[in-house]
Amino acid sequence: MSKFRPFDYLTESEKNEVLSYEAKLQNSKSVKEFIEIERILKDYRSLGIARRHFKEMENILKSAGDSDDDEESSNYRTMIKVK
């Protein structure tokens, strides 16, 4: 069984931002700065988790044969994918 990695669900630019913040975290000079960077990284983890759950729900709906053509579903998909 493969291990879930939230960052696999981020875009390339988001992954680059995470790497940048991780480097800043290593060089943080104050507790306040460290906590702020940790919060940002946690937000990226949460984004990856949300995208994974969305993908799982999308797969469940597809396997159940539900159509994803209605406007409400399309709007919801767009809302989730937007950062």
LUMSE-835126 format. One line per field, with one value per residue: residue number from 1; y, z negated, x of N, C-alpha, C in turn. Coordinates in pm, 1 decimal, m for minus. Layout:
pos <- (NUM  ...)
n.c2 <- (Y  ...)
n.c3 <- (Z  ...)
n.c1 <- (X  ...)
ca.c2 <- (Y  ...)
ca.c3 <- (Z  ...)
ca.c1 <- (X  ...)
c.c2 <- (Y  ...)
c.c3 <- (Z  ...)
c.c1 <- (X  ...)
end
This chain:
pos <- (1  2  3  4  5  6  7  8  9  10  11  12  13  14  15  16  17  18  19  20  21  22  23  24  25  26  27  28  29  30  31  32  33  34  35  36  37  38  39  40  41  42  43  44  45  46  47  48  49  50  51  52  53  54  55  56  57  58  59  60  61  62  63  64  65  66  67  68  69  70  71  72  73  74  75  76  77  78  79  80  81  82  83)
n.c2 <- (m117.3  217.4  512.7  793.0  1110.3  1436.5  1644.9  1546.6  1611.3  1873.1  2152.4  2208.4  2465.1  2522.6  2322.3  2409.7  2646.7  2539.1  2407.4  2631.4  2759.3  2560.4  2574.3  2832.8  2786.8  2634.0  2828.2  3013.6  3291.9  3366.9  3277.1  3355.8  3386.5  3120.9  2990.0  3111.0  3024.3  2749.3  2740.5  2815.9  2600.7  2398.1  2473.5  2420.5  2141.1  2077.3  2163.3  1977.3  1743.6  1799.6  1809.9  1544.6  1410.4  1519.8  1415.9  1142.6  1138.9  1221.8  1002.2  803.2  894.5  879.3  603.7  521.8  600.7  850.2  1152.8  1421.1  1655.7  1866.5  2212.4  2295.3  2097.7  2137.2  2398.7  2355.6  2184.2  2360.1  2552.1  2404.8  2344.3  2585.8  2787.6)
n.c3 <- (0.0  89.1  m54.0  m158.4  m29.2  m72.4  80.4  333.1  460.6  528.0  750.5  980.6  942.4  687.9  543.7  572.8  427.2  172.6  131.1  120.7  m110.5  m295.9  m294.4  m395.3  m646.3  m766.0  m802.4  m966.5  m1183.5  m1407.6  m1655.6  m1592.5  m1311.7  m1241.0  m1328.0  m1161.4  m905.9  m938.0  m961.7  m703.8  m556.3  m664.6  m566.0  m293.4  m308.5  m392.0  m167.9  23.2  m89.8  m76.3  201.4  265.1  138.7  285.8  538.4  485.0  429.3  675.7  832.1  713.5  779.0  1058.2  1091.8  999.8  1198.1  1218.5  1380.1  1459.8  1570.1  1504.7  1419.0  1152.3  1042.2  1202.8  1130.7  862.5  886.3  1009.2  806.6  603.2  722.1  753.4  596.9)
n.c1 <- (84.5  57.5  195.3  11.6  68.0  22.6  130.0  155.5  m72.7  m62.8  m8.6  264.8  376.0  280.2  409.2  671.2  656.0  612.2  856.7  1020.0  921.5  984.7  1262.3  1292.8  1191.7  1390.6  1579.0  1465.1  1445.2  1312.5  1067.2  810.2  824.8  883.0  647.8  456.6  541.7  511.7  233.2  156.6  262.5  106.8  m141.5  m101.8  m75.5  m333.7  m476.2  m386.2  m492.4  m767.3  m800.2  m741.4  m955.4  m1165.2  m1106.0  m1140.5  m1417.3  m1514.5  m1437.7  m1595.4  m1852.5  m1837.7  m1806.0  m2049.9  m2206.8  m2317.8  m2397.2  m2185.2  m2251.1  m2415.8  m2470.0  m2426.2  m2255.2  m2033.3  m1961.6  m1894.3  m1671.2  m1492.4  m1465.2  m1336.0  m1090.7  m968.0  m732.6)
ca.c2 <- (0.0  337.6  611.8  916.4  1230.5  1546.7  1732.3  1488.9  1669.2  2014.8  2184.7  2226.9  2594.9  2509.8  2240.9  2496.6  2736.4  2459.6  2390.1  2761.3  2779.3  2466.1  2630.8  2946.5  2731.3  2593.3  2947.6  3111.3  3357.7  3392.0  3183.6  3407.9  3351.5  2975.5  2955.0  3156.8  2934.2  2621.2  2757.6  2814.6  2462.8  2321.3  2507.6  2344.2  2001.5  2072.0  2175.1  1847.1  1648.3  1833.4  1767.7  1398.5  1373.4  1557.4  1317.7  1018.3  1155.6  1225.8  863.9  730.8  937.2  823.4  459.2  503.6  635.5  983.0  1247.7  1539.6  1759.0  1977.8  2335.5  2300.9  2012.7  2203.7  2512.2  2301.9  2137.5  2478.9  2614.3  2323.0  2346.8  2719.6  2802.2)
ca.c3 <- (0.0  97.2  m159.1  m109.2  m39.9  m28.1  177.8  466.2  515.9  554.7  881.8  978.1  881.3  544.2  488.4  565.0  313.5  51.0  115.7  79.2  m251.3  m378.3  m307.8  m487.4  m779.5  m817.7  m834.0  m1039.2  m1287.9  m1526.7  m1678.8  m1516.8  m1171.5  m1233.5  m1341.5  m1040.0  m795.7  m968.5  m929.3  m557.9  m512.6  m705.3  m468.9  m171.3  m336.8  m392.4  m28.7  84.9  m145.5  m19.0  341.5  267.5  106.9  400.4  644.0  444.4  448.3  819.8  879.1  664.9  860.6  1192.3  1087.5  976.4  1321.9  1213.0  1478.8  1401.0  1669.7  1460.6  1390.2  1011.3  1025.3  1270.9  1047.0  742.4  926.6  1031.9  676.7  530.0  788.4  740.4  469.0)
ca.c1 <- (0.0  139.5  171.6  m49.4  149.8  m63.7  194.3  136.8  m194.7  m39.9  46.0  410.4  409.7  254.1  518.3  788.9  634.0  633.0  1001.4  1073.2  885.8  1060.5  1396.7  1280.3  1168.4  1521.0  1658.0  1383.5  1523.1  1231.2  957.1  695.9  847.0  871.0  505.6  387.7  577.6  445.3  91.3  145.9  284.6  m11.9  m246.1  m74.4  m111.6  m480.4  m518.4  m361.8  m589.5  m898.1  m800.5  m749.4  m1093.6  m1246.6  m1078.8  m1206.1  m1562.0  m1535.5  m1428.2  m1713.9  m1966.2  m1820.3  m1830.7  m2193.1  m2274.3  m2378.4  m2348.2  m2122.5  m2272.8  m2498.5  m2395.8  m2387.7  m2137.1  m1923.0  m1921.3  m1830.2  m1538.2  m1410.3  m1439.8  m1239.3  m960.3  m910.7  m661.9)
c.c2 <- (124.3  436.2  738.7  1033.7  1347.8  1631.8  1675.3  1550.0  1819.5  2033.1  2203.9  2359.4  2591.8  2427.1  2324.4  2595.3  2663.1  2440.8  2519.6  2787.2  2683.0  2514.8  2748.8  2897.7  2692.4  2713.0  3052.5  3163.6  3382.6  3287.8  3226.4  3369.5  3200.6  2932.9  2994.7  3063.9  2797.2  2627.7  2751.0  2672.3  2373.6  2348.8  2431.8  2196.1  1984.0  2080.8  2042.0  1742.7  1673.5  1789.6  1616.0  1352.4  1406.1  1456.2  1184.5  1027.0  1157.8  1084.1  781.7  766.2  880.8  674.8  428.7  541.3  770.0  1073.1  1369.4  1660.1  1878.1  2095.4  2341.7  2217.7  2077.4  2320.6  2464.6  2255.0  2255.9  2543.3  2537.3  2336.2  2481.9  2733.0  2912.4)
c.c3 <- (0.0  m11.2  m96.1  m134.5  15.2  81.9  319.1  535.9  540.2  696.8  868.8  912.1  730.4  476.8  473.9  449.2  181.5  26.1  67.8  m68.7  m342.6  m398.6  m405.2  m630.7  m844.7  m864.1  m912.3  m1160.3  m1416.1  m1537.3  m1597.5  m1369.1  m1151.0  m1236.1  m1216.1  m921.6  m816.3  m933.9  m778.8  m505.3  m548.6  m609.5  m338.0  m190.8  m332.9  m250.6  44.0  38.6  m85.6  126.4  354.0  239.8  223.4  513.2  611.4  466.2  596.6  876.9  835.7  750.1  1001.5  1193.7  1063.6  1099.9  1319.8  1317.7  1407.1  1492.2  1619.6  1414.0  1246.1  985.8  1087.0  1187.8  922.4  774.4  943.9  899.5  600.3  590.1  777.7  602.7  387.0)
c.c1 <- (89.6  98.4  114.3  43.7  68.7  m1.1  189.1  15.9  m182.7  11.1  197.4  448.3  385.5  363.4  645.0  776.8  658.7  782.0  1066.8  1044.5  961.6  1203.8  1395.4  1262.8  1300.8  1604.0  1579.6  1460.5  1444.1  1120.4  835.3  706.7  829.2  724.1  427.9  417.1  513.6  297.1  68.5  163.4  165.7  m127.5  m226.2  m107.1  m263.2  m536.5  m500.5  m461.7  m727.7  m906.3  m808.3  m892.3  m1187.3  m1229.5  m1146.2  m1356.7  m1597.5  m1533.2  m1548.9  m1835.4  m1957.1  m1851.4  m1978.3  m2274.4  m2342.6  m2315.1  m2291.7  m2142.7  m2353.0  m2412.8  m2346.7  m2262.5  m2014.6  m1871.0  m1847.8  m1688.6  m1444.6  m1371.8  m1332.1  m1099.8  m891.7  m849.4  m719.5)
end
